[in-house]
Amino acid sequence: MQSTHWIVIFGTGMALWTTLCKTQRACAHVVEEARGGRHNVLRPEVDASAKELNVSQDIPSYVFDFAPLVHLYSGEKFWPCDIAEHLEHVTPYLNYTQMRATSSNLNLTNLDQLNEYERGRSVYLKSNDNVEARPDWLGGEKNIPNDPEDMQERPSENRKHPQRPLSTGGTAQLHGGRSDAPAVLVVIDKGNGIIDAFWFFFYSYNLGNLVFNVRFGNHVGDWEHTLIRFHHGKPKYVFLSEHYFGQAYTYDAVEKFGKRPVAYSAVGTHAMYATPGHHPYILPLGLLHDETDRGPLWDPALNALSYTYNHHTDRLSPSTLNPYAPTEWFYFNGHWGDRFYPLDDNRQYEFAGQYHYVNGPLGPRWKHLGRRKLCQGRYDDPCEVHRWLPSERVLEEEVAWDGEGEGEDWKGDERDPPGME
């Protein structure tokens, strides 16, 4: 069990600031920052109770003002899920071997302890149930967003793309419904007035798509995200994750309810798109495609675990909105689902290199949070920014930061968190 260390630091003006560190390494990090005069990690305006767990950080109000709204698919079977509840239904495995966990109660405050085994990279959170039996926790039906109480209508601010009717026959509503499954908000100050707000959405199951009535790509655990990039408090760009890639848009291009960007979650895979309809990917002739529509509208801002993150020091801090929010889960290096089933498992099959069941995903820390460009991948990978929605698509290659601060070059693989290259 990790020991607890209290650190007392005298800052500017001899003001006494304190913070609670859970490891020697964490305390050394705080001391180093204090010696360097970077006292922003210890905010004097946070009350004492907030400091007892971690150093909380404020999140600018505009991050919530421009938070995305997500249309889930009307025929969805696998809805948003609570990451804490997910952990109640899985057991850690080292590849295919069950582990003797460091704690019998796996939860968000001790998940990082699994990194003691091969740095966590070969650890998989295997479902305790046969996923083909479709246990209730896997589907998350209880987390379907409720109907929003506030049905005020508000015209879209996207003049290039007038608001299309909702499936309910309305025009545009102020906000969507609340889900009992919290989203995860990670806000990063990239410098030069640039703030990246990552909204992460978790599902306990990803149902792959069909090709000639054969399904590929199922996996336990599913992390998707939307990135809103701000410059001096104004939204400039939107990135929507799609499988191992995604699409980037200017803020002006995307559909909005009021001033909030609208995204569409594909049935089963939960890949994020800017429009409803069919979206071919990977295979030629559109044989493998996602489908989106105007199903239940989810407002993730109504229920979210919110954090700030320093991508240089790999430090995650809960926001002042939830100063007691756990952070340990974020540092888990392993997979949030089963390892792909071997071919001698009767649930598994393979065709042309595609498998029925594949590995569960890595968590948000592995989603290239320190990216300079909007897109996932390496810095030298191309990143095209759409200035119109797909029906009127015109592409422009994004120069890093697009003239809004050049940032710095990173060495090594940008997709790895600091210290994991």
C-alpha positions in Angstrom: 0.0 0.0 0.0 1.3 3.4 -0.9 2.3 5.7 2.0 1.0 9.2 2.4 3.4 12.2 2.7 2.5 15.8 3.6 4.4 18.6 1.9 4.5 22.1 3.2 5.6 24.8 0.8 6.1 28.5 1.5 5.2 30.5 -1.6 5.4 34.1 -2.7 4.7 36.4 0.2 5.3 33.6 2.7 1.8 32.3 2.2 1.5 28.8 3.5 0.2 26.4 0.9 -0.2 22.6 1.5 -1.0 19.7 -0.7 -1.3 15.9 -0.1 1.0 13.7 -2.1 0.3 10.0 -2.3 3.8 8.9 -3.5 7.4 10.1 -3.0 7.6 10.8 -6.7 4.5 13.0 -6.7 5.8 15.0 -3.7 9.1 15.5 -5.4 7.3 16.8 -8.4 5.4 19.4 -6.3 8.6 20.5 -4.6 10.3 20.9 -7.9 7.5 23.1 -9.3 7.5 25.2 -6.1 11.2 25.8 -6.3 10.8 26.8 -9.9 8.3 29.4 -8.9 5.4 27.7 -10.6 2.9 28.0 -7.8 -0.1 27.6 -10.0 -0.3 23.9 -9.0 -1.2 25.1 -5.5 -4.2 27.4 -5.9 -4.8 29.5 -2.7 -8.5 30.1 -3.7 -9.3 26.4 -3.3 -10.8 25.6 0.1 -9.0 23.3 2.5 -11.3 20.3 1.9 -10.3 20.3 -1.7 -6.6 20.2 -0.9 -7.0 17.1 1.3 -7.2 14.9 -1.8 -5.4 16.6 -4.6 -4.6 20.0 -6.0 -7.8 21.2 -7.9 -7.8 23.4 -10.9 -10.4 25.8 -12.4 -11.8 25.1 -15.8 -12.8 28.1 -17.9 -16.6 28.5 -18.1 -16.4 28.7 -21.9 -15.4 25.1 -22.0 -18.9 24.2 -20.8 -20.6 26.9 -22.8 -19.3 25.2 -26.0 -19.5 21.6 -24.8 -20.5 19.1 -27.5 -24.0 17.5 -27.7 -24.1 13.9 -28.9 -26.8 12.2 -30.8 -26.7 8.5 -29.9 -28.2 6.1 -32.4 -31.9 5.5 -32.1 -31.5 1.7 -32.4 -28.4 1.5 -30.1 -28.0 -1.6 -27.9 -24.9 -0.5 -26.1 -25.3 2.8 -24.4 -22.9 5.0 -22.4 -21.5 3.3 -19.3 -20.0 4.4 -15.9 -16.3 3.5 -15.8 -16.6 2.8 -12.0 -19.4 0.3 -12.6 -17.5 -1.3 -15.5 -14.7 -2.2 -13.0 -17.2 -4.2 -10.9 -17.7 -6.7 -13.8 -14.1 -7.3 -14.9 -11.1 -9.2 -13.6 -7.5 -8.3 -14.5 -5.6 -10.7 -16.7 -1.9 -10.7 -17.8 -2.5 -11.6 -21.4 -4.5 -14.8 -20.9 -3.6 -15.5 -17.3 -5.7 -14.3 -14.4 -3.8 -12.1 -12.1 -3.9 -12.0 -8.3 -4.9 -8.4 -8.1 -3.2 -6.1 -5.6 -6.7 -5.4 -4.2 -9.8 -7.6 -4.1 -11.8 -4.4 -4.8 -10.7 -3.1 -8.2 -11.9 0.6 -8.4 -10.9 4.0 -9.8 -8.6 4.7 -6.9 -6.4 1.7 -7.3 -6.5 0.7 -10.9 -3.0 2.1 -11.5 -1.6 -0.6 -9.2 -2.0 -3.0 -12.1 1.0 -1.2 -13.8 3.3 -3.2 -11.5 2.9 -6.1 -13.9 4.9 -5.5 -17.1 4.2 -1.8 -16.7 0.6 -2.6 -17.3 0.8 -2.8 -21.1 -0.1 -6.5 -21.1 -2.9 -6.2 -18.6 -6.5 -6.7 -19.8 -9.7 -6.2 -17.9 -11.6 -9.3 -18.8 -15.3 -9.6 -18.6 -16.6 -11.8 -15.8 -19.5 -12.8 -18.0 -19.7 -14.3 -21.4 -20.2 -11.2 -23.5 -22.4 -13.1 -26.0 -24.9 -13.6 -23.2 -25.3 -9.8 -23.3 -25.4 -9.1 -19.5 -27.3 -5.9 -18.5 -24.2 -4.1 -17.4 -22.7 -4.5 -20.9 -25.6 -2.7 -22.6 -25.9 0.3 -20.2 -29.6 0.7 -21.0 -30.2 2.5 -17.7 -27.8 5.2 -18.9 -29.9 6.3 -21.9 -30.1 10.1 -21.6 -33.3 11.3 -20.2 -35.6 13.8 -22.0 -34.3 17.3 -21.4 -36.6 19.3 -19.2 -35.7 22.5 -20.9 -37.2 22.3 -24.4 -36.6 26.0 -25.3 -36.0 26.4 -29.0 -33.1 28.3 -30.2 -31.9 28.9 -33.8 -28.6 27.5 -34.9 -25.8 29.9 -35.2 -24.4 28.0 -38.2 -25.7 30.1 -41.0 -23.9 28.0 -43.7 -25.9 25.0 -42.5 -29.4 25.9 -41.2 -30.6 23.6 -38.4 -32.2 20.5 -39.8 -35.3 19.1 -37.9 -34.9 16.8 -35.0 -36.5 13.4 -35.1 -39.1 14.7 -32.6 -40.2 17.3 -35.1 -38.6 20.3 -33.2 -35.9 22.6 -34.4 -33.1 23.2 -32.0 -33.1 22.7 -28.2 -31.0 24.4 -25.6 -29.5 21.2 -24.2 -29.9 17.5 -24.4 -30.6 14.9 -21.8 -28.6 13.8 -18.8 -27.0 10.3 -18.7 -26.2 8.5 -15.4 -22.9 7.5 -17.0 -20.5 10.4 -16.5 -18.4 11.6 -19.4 -14.8 12.5 -18.7 -13.5 16.0 -19.4 -9.8 16.6 -19.7 -8.7 20.2 -20.3 -5.2 21.0 -21.4 -3.5 24.4 -21.6 -1.2 24.2 -24.6 0.1 27.7 -24.2 -0.2 30.7 -26.5 -3.8 31.1 -25.6 -4.7 27.6 -26.8 -6.9 25.4 -24.7 -7.8 21.8 -25.7 -11.0 20.4 -24.1 -11.2 16.6 -24.6 -14.6 15.1 -23.9 -14.3 11.3 -23.4 -17.2 8.9 -23.7 -17.0 5.3 -22.4 -19.1 2.3 -23.4 -18.6 -1.2 -21.9 -19.0 -2.8 -25.3 -18.3 -2.1 -28.9 -20.4 -4.0 -31.4 -18.5 -4.3 -34.7 -20.0 -3.9 -38.1 -21.3 -6.4 -40.6 -19.8 -7.4 -43.9 -22.0 -9.8 -45.9 -23.8 -10.6 -42.6 -20.5 -11.4 -40.9 -19.5 -9.2 -37.9 -16.0 -8.0 -37.3 -14.4 -5.8 -34.6 -16.3 -6.6 -31.3 -14.5 -5.7 -28.1 -15.1 -5.1 -24.4 -14.6 -1.5 -23.4 -14.8 1.5 -25.8 -13.4 5.0 -25.4 -14.4 7.7 -27.9 -13.7 11.4 -27.7 -14.5 14.8 -29.1 -11.9 17.6 -28.9 -12.8 21.3 -28.9 -9.8 23.6 -29.4 -10.1 27.1 -28.2 -7.9 30.2 -28.9 -8.2 33.0 -26.4 -11.5 31.6 -25.2 -13.1 31.3 -28.6 -13.8 27.8 -30.2 -11.8 27.3 -33.4 -11.7 23.6 -34.2 -13.5 20.4 -33.5 -12.1 16.9 -33.8 -14.3 13.7 -33.8 -12.7 10.3 -33.1 -13.5 7.5 -35.5 -11.9 4.1 -34.7 -8.1 4.6 -35.0 -8.5 7.9 -36.8 -11.0 10.7 -37.0 -12.0 13.9 -38.7 -11.2 17.6 -37.9 -13.4 20.6 -38.7 -13.4 24.3 -38.2 -15.9 25.3 -35.5 -17.9 27.3 -38.1 -18.3 24.2 -40.2 -20.1 21.9 -37.8 -23.8 21.7 -37.0 -24.8 23.4 -33.7 -27.6 23.7 -31.3 -27.2 27.3 -30.3 -23.5 27.7 -30.1 -22.8 24.1 -29.0 -21.3 21.7 -31.6 -23.3 18.6 -32.4 -21.7 15.1 -32.9 -23.3 11.8 -34.0 -22.4 8.5 -32.4 -22.5 5.5 -34.7 -24.5 2.5 -33.8 -22.5 -0.2 -32.0 -19.0 1.2 -32.7 -19.8 4.6 -31.2 -17.4 6.3 -33.7 -18.1 10.0 -33.8 -19.2 11.9 -37.0 -20.4 15.3 -37.9 -23.5 14.3 -39.8 -26.2 11.6 -39.7 -26.2 8.9 -42.3 -23.8 6.2 -43.7 -20.1 6.5 -43.3 -17.9 4.0 -45.2 -14.4 3.2 -43.8 -11.5 0.8 -44.3 -12.9 -1.7 -46.8 -13.5 -0.6 -50.5 -17.0 -0.1 -51.9 -18.4 0.9 -48.5 -18.6 -2.7 -47.4 -17.7 -1.7 -43.8 -19.5 1.4 -42.7 -20.9 3.2 -39.7 -24.4 4.5 -39.4 -25.6 7.5 -37.4 -29.0 9.2 -36.9 -30.8 11.7 -34.7 -31.4 9.4 -31.7 -31.4 10.5 -28.1 -29.5 13.7 -27.6 -26.9 13.4 -24.8 -25.5 16.5 -23.0 -22.3 15.3 -21.4 -21.8 18.6 -19.5 -24.7 17.6 -17.2 -22.7 14.8 -15.7 -19.0 14.7 -16.1 -15.8 14.0 -14.2 -13.7 17.0 -15.0 -9.9 17.4 -14.8 -7.0 19.5 -16.0 -3.9 17.9 -17.4 -0.3 19.0 -17.9 0.9 17.0 -20.9 4.5 17.9 -20.2 4.6 16.6 -16.6 1.9 14.0 -17.0 0.0 15.4 -14.1 -3.8 15.1 -13.9 -5.7 17.2 -11.4 -9.4 17.2 -10.6 -11.2 20.4 -11.3 -12.8 22.6 -8.6 -16.2 21.2 -9.7 -15.2 17.8 -8.3 -12.2 18.2 -6.1 -12.4 14.6 -4.8 -12.6 12.9 -8.2 -10.2 10.0 -8.4 -7.2 10.3 -10.7 -5.5 6.9 -10.3 -7.6 5.2 -13.0 -6.2 7.6 -15.6 -2.7 6.2 -15.1 -3.6 2.6 -15.8 -1.5 1.5 -18.8 -3.5 -1.5 -19.8 -6.6 -2.4 -21.7 -10.2 -1.7 -20.6 -11.5 -5.0 -22.0 -10.6 -8.6 -22.9 -7.6 -9.6 -25.0 -8.7 -10.8 -28.4 -10.0 -14.4 -28.2 -7.8 -17.1 -29.6 -9.1 -19.0 -32.7 -9.8 -22.1 -30.6 -12.4 -20.1 -28.8 -15.8 -20.8 -30.5 -16.7 -17.1 -30.3 -13.7 -16.2 -32.5 -13.1 -16.3 -36.2 -10.9 -14.5 -38.7 -11.2 -13.5 -42.3 -8.7 -11.5 -44.4 -6.9 -10.4 -41.3 -10.1 -9.1 -39.6 -11.2 -10.7 -36.3 -14.7 -11.1 -34.8 -13.3 -10.1 -31.4 -10.3 -7.7 -31.0 -8.5 -6.2 -28.0 -10.1 -3.9 -25.6 -8.8 -0.2 -25.9 -6.3 1.8 -23.9 -7.6 4.7 -21.8 -7.7 8.5 -22.4 -4.0 9.0 -21.4 -3.1 7.1 -24.6 -5.2 9.2 -26.9 -2.4 11.6 -27.9 -3.4 14.3 -25.5 -0.3 16.4 -26.2 -1.1 16.6 -29.9 -0.2 19.9 -31.7 -2.4 19.2 -34.7 -6.0 18.3 -34.2 -5.8 14.8 -35.4 -4.6 11.6 -33.7 -1.3 10.1 -34.8 2.3 11.4 -35.1 3.1 15.0 -35.6 4.3 14.4 -39.2 1.1 12.5 -40.1 -1.2 14.6 -42.4 -4.1 16.3 -40.7 -6.9 17.7 -42.9 -9.3 20.3 -41.5 -12.8 20.3 -43.1 -14.2 23.8 -43.6 -17.6 22.4 -44.6 -19.6 19.4 -43.7 -19.1 16.3 -45.9 -21.8 17.2 -48.5 -19.9 20.3 -49.2 -16.4 19.1 -48.3 -13.4 21.3 -49.0 -10.2 20.2 -47.3 -7.3 22.2 -46.0 -4.1 20.8 -44.5 -3.7 22.2 -41.0 -0.4 23.8 -40.3 0.5 23.1 -36.6 -1.5 25.5 -34.5 -2.7 27.2 -37.7 -0.8 30.3 -36.9 -2.1 30.5 -33.4 1.2 29.8 -31.6 3.8 27.4 -32.9 4.3 25.3 -29.8 7.3 23.0 -29.5 8.4 19.9 -31.2 8.2 16.7 -29.2 10.7 13.9 -29.6 9.7 10.3 -30.0 6.2 8.9 -30.3 3.7 11.6 -29.5 1.0 9.0 -28.9 2.8 7.8 -25.8 2.4 9.7 -22.5 5.5 11.3 -20.9 7.8 8.6 -19.6 6.3 5.8 -21.6 8.1 6.3 -24.9 
